[in-house]
Amino acid sequence: MMLLATAICWSAWAVVINSINPETTNWIGFVLFYTSLFLSLVGTSTIIGFVIRFAALKQELVFRQVAIAFRQSFSFAALIVALLILQASHMLVWYNMIFLIIGLTVLEFFLISYKRV
C-alpha cells in the first residue's frame, strides 16, 4: 500500500511540475507543488527507512519500525520542504538551516524520550 501511495504522490508531483508555471501561478500552485513534494518525500524516505531497519538490521516488531521510519521521514521531508521554501523566499542562509536542523533534532530527541503512560 505504501509503495502504491508513494508512486501516486510522485505522479501527482510530476503532473504539478509539468502543468504549473511558477512565474504565473498563484499561491494554490505553490501549495500543490510543496504538498505533493512533501508527501512524495515522506513516502519514499519511509520505505527506505523501513527497508534499512527491517531487512538490513533484522529488527523485530514491524509496526514499531514503520512508525519510527514514518516519524523520521516526516521530519526529513519537512526539513527539505522548509529549506526549499526559504530558498524560494531568498531567506536561506546558513543559520536558518542550522536552526531548522537543531529544532528537528530536539523534537526527535523529545519524541524518543517521551514514554506513553
Protein Blocks (a to p, Z undefined) as FASTA:
>chain_A
ZZmmmmmmmmmmmmmmmmpcfklmcfklmmmmmmmmmmmmmmmmmmmmmmmmmmmnopgh
kllmmmmmmmmmmmmmmmmmmmmmmmmnopacfklmmmmmmmmmmmmmmmmmpccZZ
